[in-house]
Amino acid sequence: MPSTYAELKDQVANFINKPDIEQTIDTFIDLTEADIKRKVRHWKMEKRATVELDDQYSRVPTDWLESIRFYLTSTPTSEVQLISRREMFDRREGRSNTTGRPEFYVMSDGAFEIYPTPDASYTAELLYYAENDALSSVNTTNWLLTDYPDVYLYGTLTHTAPFLGEDARLPIWAQLYQSALDGVNMASEKSRYSGSGLRMNIRSY
């Protein structure tokens, strides 16, 4: 299995028996990485960022894909909850766009819109899924290629099929790619809960 960007391109070229389309393979890898952004959520993609909330809008980290947890670290610690745009509008309309301690947020025009609008500067911590470092001739590897090279290999092969007219092999590569994606996400879930059993809370009446 490939462990570097160059090895990945060589193996793809060998699979399709087309050593003369190296630049096109670059595009297929880019397309695979775009698909990976949508479909892979692994604990190795988790990042923390400290955010100062002092305005109605707060900038989102440039590598942000999806929020996991957002909470104020200013005493007392409290969660900033995600709500819908409709609910945000209703709250601002119904309470005359009040200011106060942040309680809710929504994605708006590439930023977090905070409600109530902060009446002071509040420190928050954002735990989120971040984009993986894209492969290139300069950045030759990343954790996903190292740990799960089949994701990159079969994903790239899947994108070569329409270009080459390989209709017969497309379902095979697509199935292997999907299986590899499922394996990444499943491995992450297993890692989260390894080492201790889940506890069941029993409510008494």
One Martini backbone bead per residue (centre of mass of N, CA, C, O) as a GRO file, in nm:
protein
  205
    1MET     BB    1   0.099   0.034   0.017
    2PRO     BB    2   0.078   0.359   0.026
    3SER     BB    3   0.279   0.647   0.195
    4THR     BB    4   0.286   0.845  -0.052
    5TYR     BB    5   0.218   1.051  -0.305
    6ALA     BB    6   0.395   0.908  -0.518
    7GLU     BB    7   0.298   0.617  -0.459
    8LEU     BB    8   0.004   0.664  -0.522
    9LYS     BB    9   0.038   0.744  -0.820
   10ASP     BB   10   0.178   0.483  -0.907
   11GLN     BB   11  -0.049   0.282  -0.829
   12VAL     BB   12  -0.269   0.401  -1.002
   13ALA     BB   13  -0.120   0.370  -1.272
   14ASN     BB   14  -0.100   0.058  -1.250
   15PHE     BB   15  -0.402  -0.011  -1.233
   16ILE     BB   16  -0.469   0.155  -1.518
   17ASN     BB   17  -0.232   0.160  -1.722
   18LYS     BB   18  -0.141   0.501  -1.695
   19PRO     BB   19   0.162   0.672  -1.697
   20ASP     BB   20   0.056   0.950  -1.876
   21ILE     BB   21  -0.151   1.082  -1.619
   22GLU     BB   22  -0.034   1.241  -1.369
   23GLN     BB   23  -0.191   1.515  -1.357
   24THR     BB   24  -0.473   1.381  -1.340
   25ILE     BB   25  -0.427   1.234  -1.071
   26ASP     BB   26  -0.422   1.487  -0.900
   27THR     BB   27  -0.726   1.544  -0.941
   28PHE     BB   28  -0.833   1.277  -0.818
   29ILE     BB   29  -0.720   1.335  -0.536
   30ASP     BB   30  -0.876   1.594  -0.486
   31LEU     BB   31  -1.156   1.462  -0.506
   32THR     BB   32  -1.115   1.266  -0.273
   33GLU     BB   33  -1.068   1.482  -0.052
   34ALA     BB   34  -1.347   1.611  -0.080
   35ASP     BB   35  -1.499   1.351   0.008
   36ILE     BB   36  -1.363   1.310   0.284
   37LYS     BB   37  -1.472   1.566   0.421
   38ARG     BB   38  -1.773   1.449   0.420
   39LYS     BB   39  -1.713   1.128   0.543
   40VAL     BB   40  -1.487   1.186   0.758
   41ARG     BB   41  -1.479   1.095   1.124
   42HIS     BB   42  -1.201   1.146   1.328
   43TRP     BB   43  -1.012   1.188   1.609
   44LYS     BB   44  -0.761   1.303   1.437
   45MET     BB   45  -0.950   1.569   1.356
   46GLU     BB   46  -0.929   1.693   1.625
   47LYS     BB   47  -0.983   2.028   1.766
   48ARG     BB   48  -0.862   2.317   1.940
   49ALA     BB   49  -1.014   2.642   2.025
   50THR     BB   50  -0.969   2.972   2.110
   51VAL     BB   51  -1.241   3.201   2.186
   52GLU     BB   52  -1.348   3.535   2.136
   53LEU     BB   53  -1.648   3.677   2.271
   54ASP     BB   54  -1.741   4.030   2.148
   55ASP     BB   55  -1.961   3.961   1.925
   56GLN     BB   56  -2.196   3.860   1.702
   57TYR     BB   57  -1.933   3.771   1.546
   58SER     BB   58  -1.734   3.471   1.473
   59ARG     BB   59  -1.463   3.328   1.370
   60VAL     BB   60  -1.376   3.063   1.177
   61PRO     BB   61  -1.182   2.823   1.133
   62THR     BB   62  -1.019   2.742   0.839
   63ASP     BB   63  -1.042   2.407   0.915
   64TRP     BB   64  -1.340   2.386   0.943
   65LEU     BB   65  -1.620   2.140   0.950
   66GLU     BB   66  -1.714   2.059   1.263
   67SER     BB   67  -1.886   2.064   1.544
   68ILE     BB   68  -1.878   1.934   1.885
   69ARG     BB   69  -1.785   2.168   2.100
   70PHE     BB   70  -1.928   2.462   2.283
   71TYR     BB   71  -1.769   2.667   2.540
   72LEU     BB   72  -1.749   2.837   2.828
   73THR     BB   73  -1.470   2.931   3.045
   74SER     BB   74  -1.614   3.130   3.182
   75THR     BB   75  -1.735   3.211   3.474
   76PRO     BB   76  -1.937   2.990   3.424
   77THR     BB   77  -1.951   2.703   3.278
   78SER     BB   78  -2.089   2.685   2.935
   79GLU     BB   79  -2.296   2.616   2.683
   80VAL     BB   80  -2.298   2.655   2.328
   81GLN     BB   81  -2.575   2.635   2.130
   82LEU     BB   82  -2.715   2.490   1.861
   83ILE     BB   83  -2.912   2.652   1.612
   84SER     BB   84  -3.133   2.777   1.413
   85ARG     BB   85  -3.205   3.034   1.206
   86ARG     BB   86  -3.497   3.070   1.292
   87GLU     BB   87  -3.440   3.088   1.598
   88MET     BB   88  -3.254   3.330   1.586
   89PHE     BB   89  -3.458   3.526   1.468
   90ASP     BB   90  -3.672   3.499   1.692
   91ARG     BB   91  -3.494   3.598   1.925
   92ARG     BB   92  -3.422   3.878   1.812
   93GLU     BB   93  -3.714   3.973   1.767
   94GLY     BB   94  -3.841   3.907   2.062
   95ARG     BB   95  -3.567   4.059   2.224
   96SER     BB   96  -3.432   4.305   2.086
   97ASN     BB   97  -3.139   4.219   2.058
   98THR     BB   98  -2.989   4.123   2.298
   99THR     BB   99  -2.767   4.125   2.566
  100GLY     BB  100  -2.500   3.894   2.690
  101ARG     BB  101  -2.465   3.576   2.764
  102PRO     BB  102  -2.372   3.326   2.585
  103GLU     BB  103  -2.589   3.045   2.437
  104PHE     BB  104  -2.587   3.077   2.114
  105TYR     BB  105  -2.554   2.933   1.774
  106VAL     BB  106  -2.474   3.007   1.421
  107MET     BB  107  -2.440   2.973   1.091
  108SER     BB  108  -2.303   3.280   0.921
  109ASP     BB  109  -2.127   3.361   0.665
  110GLY     BB  110  -1.866   3.200   0.792
  111ALA     BB  111  -1.993   3.235   1.087
  112PHE     BB  112  -2.054   3.293   1.421
  113GLU     BB  113  -2.359   3.343   1.563
  114ILE     BB  114  -2.440   3.526   1.856
  115TYR     BB  115  -2.649   3.435   2.150
  116PRO     BB  116  -2.625   3.676   2.284
  117THR     BB  117  -2.483   3.955   2.249
  118PRO     BB  118  -2.206   4.038   2.377
  119ASP     BB  119  -2.133   4.237   2.683
  120ALA     BB  120  -1.850   4.098   2.657
  121SER     BB  121  -1.560   3.916   2.713
  122TYR     BB  122  -1.550   3.574   2.605
  123THR     BB  123  -1.428   3.258   2.679
  124ALA     BB  124  -1.378   2.993   2.441
  125GLU     BB  125  -1.426   2.645   2.346
  126LEU     BB  126  -1.340   2.462   2.046
  127LEU     BB  127  -1.460   2.158   1.926
  128TYR     BB  128  -1.331   2.008   1.617
  129TYR     BB  129  -1.337   1.938   1.285
  130ALA     BB  130  -1.062   1.900   1.070
  131GLU     BB  131  -0.884   1.932   0.815
  132ASN     BB  132  -0.686   1.773   0.619
  133ASP     BB  133  -0.389   1.742   0.490
  134ALA     BB  134  -0.295   1.791   0.187
  135LEU     BB  135  -0.170   1.646  -0.079
  136SER     BB  136   0.175   1.666  -0.206
  137SER     BB  137   0.498   1.733  -0.302
  138VAL     BB  138   0.536   1.859  -0.012
  139ASN     BB  139   0.288   1.702   0.121
  140THR     BB  140   0.337   1.354   0.130
  141THR     BB  141   0.167   1.322   0.405
  142ASN     BB  142  -0.069   1.157   0.631
  143TRP     BB  143  -0.259   0.992   0.853
  144LEU     BB  144  -0.449   0.855   0.645
  145LEU     BB  145  -0.234   0.729   0.459
  146THR     BB  146  -0.089   0.572   0.683
  147ASP     BB  147  -0.348   0.414   0.812
  148TYR     BB  148  -0.548   0.446   0.523
  149PRO     BB  149  -0.462   0.383   0.206
  150ASP     BB  150  -0.729   0.268   0.076
  151VAL     BB  151  -0.884   0.528   0.058
  152TYR     BB  152  -0.706   0.665  -0.156
  153LEU     BB  153  -0.689   0.447  -0.370
  154TYR     BB  154  -0.999   0.388  -0.423
  155GLY     BB  155  -1.086   0.679  -0.455
  156THR     BB  156  -0.912   0.744  -0.704
  157LEU     BB  157  -1.012   0.514  -0.885
  158THR     BB  158  -1.307   0.606  -0.893
  159HIS     BB  159  -1.229   0.881  -1.050
  160THR     BB  160  -1.105   0.740  -1.310
  161ALA     BB  161  -1.332   0.580  -1.451
  162PRO     BB  162  -1.489   0.797  -1.621
  163PHE     BB  163  -1.237   0.893  -1.781
  164LEU     BB  164  -1.174   0.581  -1.893
  165GLY     BB  165  -1.436   0.394  -1.916
  166GLU     BB  166  -1.457   0.201  -1.638
  167ASP     BB  167  -1.744   0.054  -1.575
  168ALA     BB  168  -1.670  -0.233  -1.458
  169ARG     BB  169  -1.477  -0.118  -1.210
  170LEU     BB  170  -1.636   0.089  -1.046
  171PRO     BB  171  -1.803  -0.087  -0.839
  172ILE     BB  172  -1.554  -0.207  -0.702
  173TRP     BB  173  -1.413   0.054  -0.609
  174ALA     BB  174  -1.655   0.175  -0.461
  175GLN     BB  175  -1.682  -0.054  -0.251
  176LEU     BB  176  -1.394  -0.033  -0.134
  177TYR     BB  177  -1.416   0.263  -0.051
  178GLN     BB  178  -1.659   0.240   0.142
  179SER     BB  179  -1.529   0.032   0.329
  180ALA     BB  180  -1.295   0.216   0.415
  181LEU     BB  181  -1.462   0.444   0.535
  182ASP     BB  182  -1.611   0.274   0.746
  183GLY     BB  183  -1.351   0.184   0.894
  184VAL     BB  184  -1.263   0.458   0.999
  185ASN     BB  185  -1.519   0.536   1.162
  186MET     BB  186  -1.525   0.276   1.337
  187ALA     BB  187  -1.245   0.303   1.468
  188SER     BB  188  -1.309   0.564   1.617
  189GLU     BB  189  -1.542   0.458   1.793
  190LYS     BB  190  -1.379   0.238   1.937
  191SER     BB  191  -1.165   0.429   2.065
  192ARG     BB  192  -1.356   0.595   2.251
  193TYR     BB  193  -1.455   0.303   2.416
  194SER     BB  194  -1.193   0.211   2.512
  195GLY     BB  195  -1.117   0.058   2.842
  196SER     BB  196  -1.439   0.093   2.887
  197GLY     BB  197  -1.746   0.069   2.991
  198LEU     BB  198  -2.064   0.126   2.956
  199ARG     BB  199  -2.309   0.307   3.121
  200MET     BB  200  -2.611   0.250   3.298
  201ASN     BB  201  -2.892   0.440   3.352
  202ILE     BB  202  -3.116   0.410   3.628
  203ARG     BB  203  -3.438   0.494   3.681
  204SER     BB  204  -3.615   0.596   3.952
  205TYR     BB  205  -3.962   0.580   4.116
   0.00000   0.00000   0.00000
